[in-house]
Amino acid sequence: MKAIALEISGKTACFRKPDVNVNVYFTYNHIHKVALLGLFGAVLGLGGYNAQNRAINEQDIKSENIYPDFYIKLKHLKLCIVPHGDRGYFSKKIQTFNNSVGYASQEAGKNLVVNEQWLENPCWTVYIFDDNSEMYIRLQKALLTGQCKYIPYLGKNDHFANLTNVRSIELQPAKKFTQIDSLFALGKTEFQKRFTGQPFFYKEFLPIALDEVTNGYIFENMAFTNRKIQTYNEGESLYIGENKNLFFF
């Protein structure tokens, strides 16, 4: 079994949470699967939400318009995300700026003051499982040759993404393990009670898919920790690669 691995980083990033949009826009702590599929869709030149909306407006709603083009063609890919932040976190700051494009606000002066939370210097290693599909082969070729149809961003076009150190790696099923070195679905995990050293534990509900009716996010409780695992119910999704236990979802 094989996979493509690469580092995705940037000066800043913002993966906006849709549930809070009053006073301050907040970001998820990590890049999530839907955002990654959108980034890879930009690499391949696939259509996004704007193209989906145009297609719906120009014709009756059809099955091919249920999702954005990038999601339809890439949703089958299995991905793994390894954070490089401090104990699973990156520094965050609130940025304040003006949006004066005219249609942004109905207030006098047509100026919207935006308060938005940004991640600072985020970096992840991302693995893409080789399923031998046509889209995987296209994506593999584009990444290995450094070809991008559109500029990849980290959530918004304010945040340019760096895609570096692209390489092919070998994977083996992880049959015995006591630790997971990537983000993983928390599920009903049981951890060992004893721990030596300084433990850390991050968890957050992150988007892993899109809802068919609303295109809203479907969430999974994801975690990242150095605590030792006693039992884990998703072991079939774990592989060993680059001396790490990697969870693909």
C-alpha positions as CSV (number, residue, x, y, z in Angstrom):
1,M,0.0,0.0,0.0
2,K,1.2,3.5,-0.8
3,A,0.3,7.1,-0.2
4,I,1.4,10.6,-1.1
5,A,2.7,12.8,1.7
6,L,3.3,16.5,1.7
7,E,3.7,19.5,4.1
8,I,1.0,22.1,3.9
9,S,1.8,25.4,5.7
10,G,1.3,29.1,5.6
11,K,1.8,32.4,7.4
12,T,-1.8,32.5,8.5
13,A,-5.0,30.4,8.0
14,C,-8.7,30.7,8.7
15,F,-11.1,27.8,8.5
16,R,-14.2,29.7,9.5
17,K,-16.7,28.1,11.8
18,P,-20.3,28.5,10.4
19,D,-22.0,28.5,13.8
20,V,-20.8,31.9,15.1
21,N,-20.9,35.0,12.9
22,V,-21.7,37.8,15.3
23,N,-18.9,40.2,16.3
24,V,-16.1,37.8,15.7
25,Y,-15.6,35.0,13.2
26,F,-13.8,32.0,14.7
27,T,-11.6,29.4,13.1
28,Y,-11.2,25.6,13.6
29,N,-7.9,24.8,15.2
30,H,-6.8,22.6,12.2
31,I,-7.4,22.2,8.5
32,H,-10.2,19.7,8.1
33,K,-11.1,17.1,5.4
34,V,-13.6,19.3,3.5
35,A,-11.1,22.2,3.4
36,L,-8.4,19.8,2.2
37,L,-10.6,18.4,-0.6
38,G,-11.2,22.0,-1.6
39,L,-7.5,22.8,-1.6
40,F,-6.8,19.7,-3.8
41,G,-9.7,20.7,-6.0
42,A,-8.0,24.0,-6.6
43,V,-4.8,22.1,-7.5
44,L,-6.7,20.1,-10.1
45,G,-8.9,23.0,-11.3
46,L,-12.2,21.6,-10.2
47,G,-15.2,23.8,-9.6
48,G,-16.2,25.1,-6.1
49,Y,-19.3,26.5,-4.4
50,N,-19.6,29.4,-6.8
51,A,-19.6,27.1,-9.9
52,Q,-22.2,24.9,-8.1
53,N,-24.5,27.9,-7.5
54,R,-24.2,29.1,-11.1
55,A,-25.0,25.6,-12.4
56,I,-28.1,25.5,-10.1
57,N,-29.3,28.9,-11.2
58,E,-28.8,28.1,-14.9
59,Q,-30.8,24.8,-14.9
60,D,-33.1,22.7,-12.7
61,I,-31.4,21.1,-9.7
62,K,-29.9,17.8,-10.9
63,S,-28.0,15.1,-9.1
64,E,-24.6,16.4,-10.2
65,N,-25.4,19.7,-8.5
66,I,-26.0,18.3,-5.1
67,Y,-22.4,18.9,-4.1
68,P,-19.6,21.2,-5.4
69,D,-17.6,19.6,-8.2
70,F,-14.5,19.2,-6.1
71,Y,-16.4,17.3,-3.4
72,I,-18.2,15.0,-5.9
73,K,-14.9,14.0,-7.5
74,L,-12.6,13.8,-4.4
75,K,-14.9,12.8,-1.5
76,H,-13.8,9.2,-1.8
77,L,-10.1,10.0,-0.9
78,K,-8.9,8.9,2.5
79,L,-6.7,11.5,4.2
80,C,-4.5,11.7,7.3
81,I,-3.5,14.9,9.1
82,V,-0.5,15.2,11.4
83,P,-0.3,18.6,13.1
84,H,3.0,20.3,13.8
85,G,1.8,22.9,16.3
86,D,2.6,23.0,20.0
87,R,0.8,20.0,21.6
88,G,-1.7,20.0,18.7
89,Y,-2.4,23.8,18.8
90,F,-1.3,26.8,16.8
91,S,-1.2,30.4,18.1
92,K,-4.4,32.4,17.2
93,K,-5.1,36.1,17.1
94,I,-8.1,38.3,16.3
95,Q,-7.5,40.4,13.2
96,T,-9.6,43.5,12.5
97,F,-10.0,44.9,9.0
98,N,-12.4,46.7,6.8
99,N,-14.5,45.2,4.0
100,S,-15.6,48.1,1.8
101,V,-16.5,46.3,-1.5
102,G,-20.0,47.9,-1.3
103,Y,-22.2,44.8,-1.1
104,A,-20.6,43.7,2.2
105,S,-22.7,45.8,4.4
106,Q,-26.0,47.7,4.4
107,E,-24.6,50.2,6.9
108,A,-23.9,53.9,6.0
109,G,-20.7,54.1,4.0
110,K,-21.0,50.5,2.9
111,N,-18.1,49.6,5.1
112,L,-18.1,46.4,7.2
113,V,-15.6,46.1,10.1
114,V,-14.6,42.4,10.3
115,N,-13.1,40.7,13.4
116,E,-11.7,37.4,12.4
117,Q,-9.6,34.8,14.2
118,W,-6.5,33.6,12.3
119,L,-4.1,30.7,13.0
120,E,-0.5,31.8,13.0
121,N,2.2,29.8,11.1
122,P,0.2,26.6,10.8
123,C,1.8,23.5,9.4
124,W,0.6,20.0,8.8
125,T,1.8,16.8,7.2
126,V,-1.0,15.4,5.0
127,Y,-1.2,11.9,3.7
128,I,-3.4,10.8,0.8
129,F,-4.1,7.1,0.6
130,D,-3.5,5.5,-2.8
131,D,-6.8,4.0,-3.9
132,N,-5.7,3.8,-7.5
133,S,-8.6,5.9,-8.7
134,E,-8.4,8.3,-11.6
135,M,-8.7,11.4,-9.4
136,Y,-5.9,10.1,-7.1
137,I,-3.6,9.5,-10.1
138,R,-4.3,13.0,-11.4
139,L,-3.7,14.5,-8.0
140,Q,-0.5,12.5,-7.5
141,K,0.9,13.7,-10.8
142,A,0.0,17.3,-10.2
143,L,1.5,17.4,-6.7
144,L,4.7,15.5,-7.6
145,T,5.3,17.9,-10.6
146,G,4.3,21.0,-8.7
147,Q,1.4,21.9,-11.0
148,C,-1.6,23.9,-9.7
149,K,-4.5,25.1,-11.8
150,Y,-5.6,27.6,-9.2
151,I,-3.8,29.0,-6.2
152,P,-4.3,26.9,-3.1
153,Y,-5.5,28.7,0.0
154,L,-5.8,27.9,3.7
155,G,-9.5,28.5,4.1
156,K,-9.7,31.9,2.3
157,N,-7.8,33.7,-0.4
158,D,-6.2,35.9,2.3
159,H,-4.1,32.9,3.3
160,F,-1.8,31.4,0.7
161,A,-0.8,27.7,1.1
162,N,2.7,26.3,0.7
163,L,2.7,22.7,-0.6
164,T,6.2,21.3,0.0
165,N,8.2,18.1,0.3
166,V,5.8,16.0,-1.8
167,R,6.8,12.4,-1.8
168,S,5.5,8.8,-2.2
169,I,5.6,6.6,0.9
170,E,4.9,3.0,1.8
171,L,2.2,2.0,4.2
172,Q,1.6,-1.1,6.3
173,P,-1.5,-1.9,8.5
174,A,-0.9,-1.0,12.1
175,K,-1.8,-4.3,13.9
176,K,-0.3,-3.4,17.3
177,F,-0.1,0.1,18.6
178,T,-0.3,2.1,21.8
179,Q,-0.3,5.6,20.3
180,I,-1.6,7.5,17.2
181,D,0.6,10.2,15.8
182,S,-2.1,12.0,13.8
183,L,-5.6,13.4,14.2
184,F,-8.0,10.5,14.8
185,A,-11.7,9.8,15.4
186,L,-12.0,9.7,19.2
187,G,-14.9,7.3,19.3
188,K,-14.9,5.0,22.4
189,T,-11.2,5.1,22.9
190,E,-9.8,3.9,26.2
191,F,-6.5,5.3,27.4
192,Q,-4.0,3.8,29.7
193,K,-4.2,5.4,33.2
194,R,-0.5,5.7,33.8
195,F,1.6,8.2,31.9
196,T,5.1,9.4,32.3
197,G,6.1,12.8,31.0
198,Q,4.0,15.8,30.1
199,P,0.7,14.7,28.6
200,F,-1.4,16.8,26.1
201,F,-4.8,16.2,24.7
202,Y,-6.6,18.1,21.9
203,K,-10.1,17.3,20.7
204,E,-12.6,19.2,18.5
205,F,-15.6,18.4,16.4
206,L,-14.2,18.9,12.8
207,P,-16.0,18.7,9.5
208,I,-15.4,15.4,7.7
209,A,-18.1,15.5,5.0
210,L,-20.9,17.6,3.5
211,D,-24.6,17.0,4.1
212,E,-26.5,16.1,0.9
213,V,-29.5,18.4,1.4
214,T,-27.9,21.6,2.8
215,N,-24.2,21.2,2.0
216,G,-23.6,21.9,5.7
217,Y,-20.8,20.2,7.5
218,I,-21.0,16.7,9.0
219,F,-18.8,16.5,12.1
220,E,-16.6,14.0,13.8
221,N,-15.0,14.3,17.2
222,M,-11.3,14.3,16.4
223,A,-8.4,14.1,18.8
224,F,-4.6,14.5,18.9
225,T,-2.7,13.3,22.0
226,N,0.5,11.7,23.3
227,R,-1.4,9.6,25.8
228,K,-1.1,5.8,25.4
229,I,-4.1,4.0,24.0
230,Q,-5.4,0.8,25.6
231,T,-8.3,0.0,23.3
232,Y,-9.4,1.6,20.0
233,N,-12.4,0.7,17.9
234,E,-11.2,2.1,14.6
235,G,-8.0,0.2,14.3
236,E,-8.7,-0.9,10.7
237,S,-8.2,2.7,9.6
238,L,-4.6,2.8,11.0
239,Y,-1.5,2.4,9.0
240,I,2.2,2.7,9.7
241,G,4.1,5.1,7.5
242,E,7.3,7.1,8.0
243,N,7.6,5.5,11.5
244,K,4.2,6.9,12.5
245,N,0.8,5.4,13.3
246,L,-1.5,7.2,10.9
247,F,-5.3,7.4,11.0
248,F,-7.0,7.7,7.6
249,F,-10.6,9.0,7.2
